[in-house]
Amino acid sequence: MLEGPLFPNIIRFTIPIILTSVLQLLFNAADLVVVGQFCGSVSVAAVGATGSITGLLVNFFIGLSVGAGVAVAHGLGGRENQVVHRTVHTALPTAILSGAILTVVGLTYSETFLIMMGTPDTVLPLSTVYMRIIFCGVIFNMVYNFCASILRAAGDTKSPLVFLLFAGILNVILNLVFVIQFQMNVAGVALATIISQAVSAVLVVIALMRRTDACKLYLNKLRFYKPQLAKILRIGLPAGIQSALFAISNVLIQSSVNSFGSIAMAGNTSSANIEGFVYTAMNAVYQTSLSFTSQNLGGEKFSRIDKIKNICLGVVTVVGLVLGWGAVLGGHQLLGIYS
């Protein structure tokens, strides 16, 4: 990140993040495809009804993982090994605490949130079950995102991709087993998702424990270091609020779609899932720009920062145009996968 030509390094860094982001979204896509093929449109609508409100709650805390990644990258760029060590060991407890808060909120208010969004009575029971199970495993989601953010800040984008690829394959297998063999409907795909997320979380924690640099994780040294926690919050809270504001618009849209019944909800869910692949690919470039900018800022290589901005703006424009038009032109065929 600090030396050599920027464009090829940015591309090599970004591609694994794009693939990782797509695989994460495939968790939800696999749920939709399996329930769509074997359980019907009501089940697809039930899964889709939860997406916007889950995104609103989860994305706010995932914004804190952005703060952790930026803080680690800044410390690495400035060769402040002690600061990096403390940031890493503050980030994991922050992830666990964030997940615990989300679990309590999700288990307590899932049905209330869904009713407030006007979820139809035919869909509400299945949506509530799916949402509560997902929130039971949200700690694993938080741990994976925080630790993956640290690995990317250290320049390792391939390990999170490999871990998520393994977890994604496991998710698909468990989906089929729980839905077809055990007839668990949306509860089965939700359970498959959190088991897969648990596996990816364990793998990414082990990867940090095996590192030999300042990012090496020692479980017996986990604690909240106040200066590092303050920096994570200072950077992460605005990112979390930004994500939450974006998610609020999705909640309002989903509430409007709910008034048209389960068929419209199923169609909207499938379309939104396809759009999500385009968005996450573009968001991967944003994560790259954060890591490169933060390291060069920490290393006081200010002349490279403007170049990073221009290259990333160009790359994200190309990614958006190619994938966006691909979704438009192939929309009919893509939507057919879900039904």
C-alpha positions as CSV (number, residue, x, y, z in Angstrom):
1,M,0.0,0.0,0.0
2,L,2.9,2.4,0.7
3,E,5.2,1.5,-2.2
4,G,5.0,0.8,-5.9
5,P,2.5,1.5,-8.6
6,L,-1.0,2.2,-7.2
7,F,-3.3,1.1,-9.9
8,P,-2.3,-2.6,-10.2
9,N,-2.0,-2.8,-6.4
10,I,-5.4,-1.4,-5.9
11,I,-6.9,-3.8,-8.4
12,R,-5.2,-6.8,-6.8
13,F,-6.4,-5.7,-3.4
14,T,-10.0,-5.0,-4.5
15,I,-10.8,-8.1,-6.4
16,P,-10.7,-10.4,-3.4
17,I,-12.8,-7.9,-1.4
18,I,-15.4,-7.9,-4.2
19,L,-15.5,-11.7,-4.3
20,T,-15.8,-11.8,-0.5
21,S,-18.6,-9.2,-0.4
22,V,-20.5,-11.2,-3.1
23,L,-20.0,-14.4,-1.1
24,Q,-21.4,-12.7,2.0
25,L,-24.5,-11.7,0.0
26,L,-24.8,-15.2,-1.3
27,F,-25.7,-16.3,2.3
28,N,-29.0,-14.5,1.8
29,A,-29.3,-15.4,-1.9
30,A,-28.9,-19.1,-1.1
31,D,-31.7,-18.7,1.5
32,L,-34.0,-17.1,-1.1
33,V,-33.3,-19.6,-3.8
34,V,-33.8,-22.7,-1.6
35,V,-37.0,-21.5,-0.1
36,G,-38.2,-20.2,-3.5
37,Q,-37.6,-23.6,-5.1
38,F,-38.9,-25.8,-2.3
39,C,-41.2,-23.7,-0.1
40,G,-43.0,-21.2,-2.3
41,S,-43.4,-17.4,-2.6
42,V,-44.8,-16.9,0.9
43,S,-41.5,-18.1,2.3
44,V,-39.5,-15.9,0.0
45,A,-41.6,-13.0,1.1
46,A,-41.0,-14.0,4.8
47,V,-37.2,-13.9,4.3
48,G,-37.3,-10.7,2.3
49,A,-39.5,-8.9,4.8
50,T,-36.7,-9.1,7.4
51,G,-33.9,-7.8,5.2
52,S,-34.3,-4.0,5.5
53,I,-34.9,-3.9,9.3
54,T,-32.0,-6.4,9.9
55,G,-29.8,-4.3,7.6
56,L,-30.7,-1.1,9.5
57,L,-29.7,-2.6,12.9
58,V,-26.7,-4.6,11.8
59,N,-25.1,-2.1,9.4
60,F,-24.9,0.6,12.1
61,F,-22.6,-1.7,14.2
62,I,-20.7,-2.9,11.1
63,G,-19.8,0.7,10.6
64,L,-17.7,0.4,13.8
65,S,-15.7,-2.3,12.0
66,V,-14.8,0.3,9.4
67,G,-13.4,2.4,12.3
68,A,-11.3,-0.6,13.5
69,G,-9.9,-1.2,10.1
70,V,-9.0,2.4,9.5
71,A,-7.4,2.7,13.0
72,V,-5.3,-0.4,12.3
73,A,-4.2,0.7,8.8
74,H,-3.3,4.1,10.2
75,G,-1.2,2.6,12.9
76,L,0.5,0.2,10.5
77,G,1.4,3.0,8.1
78,G,3.0,4.9,10.9
79,R,4.7,1.8,12.3
80,E,3.0,2.3,15.7
81,N,3.0,-1.4,16.7
82,Q,1.8,-0.9,20.2
83,V,-1.2,1.2,19.0
84,V,-2.0,-1.5,16.4
85,H,-1.8,-4.2,19.1
86,R,-4.2,-2.3,21.4
87,T,-6.6,-1.5,18.5
88,V,-6.8,-5.2,17.5
89,H,-7.4,-6.3,21.1
90,T,-10.1,-3.6,21.5
91,A,-11.8,-4.4,18.3
92,L,-12.8,-8.0,19.1
93,P,-14.5,-7.2,22.5
94,T,-16.3,-4.3,20.6
95,A,-17.5,-6.8,18.1
96,I,-18.8,-9.2,20.7
97,L,-20.5,-6.4,22.7
98,S,-22.1,-5.1,19.5
99,G,-23.4,-8.6,18.6
100,A,-24.8,-9.1,22.1
101,I,-26.7,-5.8,22.0
102,L,-28.1,-6.7,18.6
103,T,-29.1,-10.2,19.8
104,V,-31.1,-8.8,22.7
105,V,-32.8,-6.2,20.5
106,G,-33.6,-8.7,17.8
107,L,-35.0,-11.4,20.0
108,T,-37.1,-8.8,21.9
109,Y,-38.5,-6.7,19.2
110,S,-38.4,-8.7,15.9
111,E,-42.1,-9.2,15.7
112,T,-42.8,-5.6,16.8
113,F,-40.6,-4.2,14.1
114,L,-42.2,-6.4,11.4
115,I,-45.7,-5.4,12.5
116,M,-44.7,-1.7,12.4
117,M,-43.6,-2.3,8.8
118,G,-47.0,-3.6,7.9
119,T,-45.9,-7.2,7.3
120,P,-49.0,-9.2,6.1
121,D,-50.4,-11.7,8.6
122,T,-49.7,-14.6,6.1
123,V,-46.0,-13.7,6.2
124,L,-45.5,-12.5,9.8
125,P,-45.1,-15.8,11.7
126,L,-42.4,-17.1,9.3
127,S,-40.7,-13.7,9.2
128,T,-40.5,-13.5,12.9
129,V,-39.0,-17.0,13.2
130,Y,-36.4,-16.3,10.6
131,M,-35.4,-12.9,12.0
132,R,-35.1,-14.2,15.6
133,I,-32.9,-17.1,14.5
134,I,-30.7,-14.7,12.5
135,F,-30.2,-12.4,15.5
136,C,-29.3,-15.4,17.7
137,G,-26.1,-15.7,15.5
138,V,-25.4,-12.0,14.8
139,I,-22.4,-12.1,17.1
140,F,-20.6,-14.3,14.6
141,N,-21.4,-11.8,11.9
142,M,-19.9,-9.0,14.0
143,V,-16.7,-11.0,14.8
144,Y,-16.2,-11.9,11.2
145,N,-16.6,-8.3,9.9
146,F,-14.4,-6.8,12.6
147,C,-11.6,-9.3,12.2
148,A,-11.8,-9.3,8.4
149,S,-11.5,-5.5,8.5
150,I,-8.3,-5.9,10.4
151,L,-6.9,-8.4,8.0
152,R,-7.6,-6.1,5.1
153,A,-6.1,-3.2,6.8
154,A,-2.9,-5.3,7.1
155,G,-3.0,-6.0,3.3
156,D,-4.6,-9.5,3.5
157,T,-7.7,-9.7,1.4
158,K,-7.4,-13.3,0.4
159,S,-7.8,-15.0,3.8
160,P,-11.3,-13.6,4.4
161,L,-12.3,-14.7,0.9
162,V,-11.1,-18.3,1.4
163,F,-12.9,-18.5,4.8
164,L,-16.1,-17.1,3.4
165,L,-15.9,-19.4,0.4
166,F,-15.8,-22.4,2.7
167,A,-18.6,-21.1,4.8
168,G,-20.7,-20.3,1.8
169,I,-20.4,-23.9,0.5
170,L,-21.3,-25.1,3.9
171,N,-24.3,-22.8,4.0
172,V,-25.7,-24.1,0.7
173,I,-25.3,-27.7,1.8
174,L,-27.0,-27.0,5.2
175,N,-29.8,-25.1,3.4
176,L,-30.7,-28.2,1.4
177,V,-30.4,-30.6,4.3
178,F,-32.5,-28.5,6.7
179,V,-35.2,-27.5,4.1
180,I,-35.5,-30.7,2.0
181,Q,-34.6,-33.4,4.5
182,F,-36.0,-31.9,7.7
183,Q,-38.7,-29.7,6.2
184,M,-37.7,-26.7,8.4
185,N,-38.7,-24.0,5.9
186,V,-37.3,-20.5,6.7
187,A,-36.1,-21.7,10.1
188,G,-33.8,-24.1,8.3
189,V,-32.2,-21.5,6.1
190,A,-31.8,-19.2,9.0
191,L,-30.1,-21.9,11.1
192,A,-27.8,-22.8,8.1
193,T,-26.8,-19.1,7.8
194,I,-25.8,-18.7,11.5
195,I,-23.8,-22.0,11.5
196,S,-21.9,-20.9,8.4
197,Q,-21.3,-17.5,9.9
198,A,-20.0,-19.1,13.1
199,V,-17.5,-21.2,11.0
200,S,-16.2,-18.1,9.2
201,A,-15.9,-16.2,12.5
202,V,-13.8,-18.9,14.0
203,L,-11.5,-19.2,11.0
204,V,-10.9,-15.4,10.8
205,V,-10.0,-15.3,14.6
206,I,-7.6,-18.2,14.1
207,A,-6.0,-16.3,11.2
208,L,-5.4,-13.3,13.5
209,M,-3.9,-15.6,16.2
210,R,-1.5,-17.0,13.7
211,R,-0.1,-13.7,12.5
212,T,3.5,-12.7,13.3
213,D,3.1,-8.9,13.1
214,A,1.5,-6.3,15.3
215,C,-2.0,-7.6,14.3
216,K,-1.4,-10.9,16.1
217,L,-4.3,-11.7,18.4
218,Y,-3.9,-13.0,21.9
219,L,-7.2,-14.0,23.5
220,N,-5.9,-13.5,27.0
221,K,-5.1,-9.9,26.2
222,L,-8.6,-8.8,25.1
223,R,-9.8,-5.6,26.7
224,F,-11.1,-2.2,26.0
225,Y,-8.2,0.3,25.6
226,K,-9.8,3.7,26.0
227,P,-7.8,5.7,23.4
228,Q,-8.2,3.0,20.8
229,L,-11.9,2.5,21.6
230,A,-12.4,6.3,21.2
231,K,-10.7,6.3,17.8
232,I,-12.7,3.3,16.6
233,L,-15.9,5.1,17.7
234,R,-14.8,8.5,16.3
235,I,-14.2,6.9,12.9
236,G,-16.8,4.1,13.0
237,L,-19.9,6.0,14.3
238,P,-20.2,8.3,11.3
239,A,-19.8,5.3,9.0
240,G,-22.4,3.5,11.0
241,I,-24.8,6.4,10.9
242,Q,-24.3,6.7,7.2
243,S,-25.2,3.1,6.7
244,A,-28.2,3.4,9.0
245,L,-29.5,6.4,7.1
246,F,-29.2,4.5,3.8
247,A,-31.0,1.5,5.4
248,I,-33.8,3.6,6.7
249,S,-34.9,4.4,3.1
250,N,-35.0,0.6,2.5
251,V,-37.2,0.1,5.5
252,L,-39.6,2.7,4.2
253,I,-39.6,1.1,0.7
254,Q,-40.1,-2.3,2.2
255,S,-43.0,-1.0,4.3
256,S,-44.7,0.3,1.1
257,V,-44.1,-3.0,-0.7
258,N,-45.6,-5.0,2.2
259,S,-49.0,-3.3,1.5
260,F,-49.2,-5.1,-1.8
261,G,-49.1,-8.6,-0.4
262,S,-46.7,-11.6,-0.4
263,I,-46.4,-11.9,-4.2
264,A,-45.1,-8.4,-4.6
265,M,-42.9,-8.8,-1.6
266,A,-41.3,-12.0,-3.1
267,G,-40.7,-10.2,-6.4
268,N,-39.2,-7.1,-4.6
269,T,-37.0,-9.4,-2.5
270,S,-35.5,-11.1,-5.5
271,S,-34.9,-7.9,-7.3
272,A,-33.3,-6.3,-4.3
273,N,-31.0,-9.2,-3.8
274,I,-29.7,-8.9,-7.4
275,E,-29.2,-5.2,-6.9
276,G,-27.3,-6.0,-3.7
277,F,-24.6,-7.8,-5.7
278,V,-23.9,-4.6,-7.7
279,Y,-23.9,-2.4,-4.5
280,T,-21.5,-4.7,-2.6
281,A,-19.0,-4.9,-5.5
282,M,-18.9,-1.1,-5.6
283,N,-18.7,-0.9,-1.8
284,A,-15.5,-3.1,-2.0
285,V,-13.8,-0.3,-3.8
286,Y,-14.7,2.0,-0.9
287,Q,-13.1,-0.4,1.5
288,T,-10.0,-0.5,-0.6
289,S,-9.8,3.3,-0.7
290,L,-10.1,3.4,3.1
291,S,-7.2,0.9,3.7
292,F,-4.9,2.6,1.2
293,T,-5.6,6.1,2.3
294,S,-5.3,5.2,6.0
295,Q,-1.9,3.5,5.6
296,N,-0.5,6.3,3.5
297,L,-1.9,8.9,5.9
298,G,-0.2,7.1,8.8
299,G,3.0,6.8,6.8
300,E,2.8,10.5,5.9
301,K,2.9,9.8,2.1
302,F,0.4,12.5,1.3
303,S,1.2,12.8,-2.4
304,R,-0.2,9.3,-3.0
305,I,-3.6,10.0,-1.3
306,D,-5.0,12.1,-4.2
307,K,-3.9,9.5,-6.7
308,I,-5.7,6.8,-4.6
309,K,-8.9,8.8,-4.7
310,N,-8.8,9.3,-8.4
311,I,-8.0,5.7,-9.2
312,C,-10.7,4.4,-6.8
313,L,-13.3,6.8,-8.3
314,G,-12.5,5.5,-11.8
315,V,-12.6,1.8,-10.7
316,V,-15.9,2.1,-8.9
317,T,-17.5,3.9,-11.9
318,V,-16.5,1.1,-14.2
319,V,-17.7,-1.6,-11.8
320,G,-21.0,0.1,-11.3
321,L,-21.6,0.6,-15.1
322,V,-20.6,-3.0,-16.0
323,L,-22.5,-4.8,-13.2
324,G,-25.5,-2.4,-13.3
325,W,-26.1,-2.8,-17.0
326,G,-25.4,-6.5,-16.7
327,A,-28.3,-6.7,-14.1
328,V,-30.6,-4.7,-16.4
329,L,-29.9,-6.7,-19.5
330,G,-30.0,-10.1,-17.8
331,G,-32.6,-9.3,-15.2
332,H,-35.3,-11.7,-16.5
333,Q,-32.9,-14.7,-16.5
334,L,-31.5,-13.8,-13.1
335,L,-34.9,-13.5,-11.5
336,G,-35.8,-16.9,-12.8
337,I,-33.3,-18.4,-10.4
338,Y,-35.4,-17.4,-7.5
339,S,-38.6,-19.1,-8.5
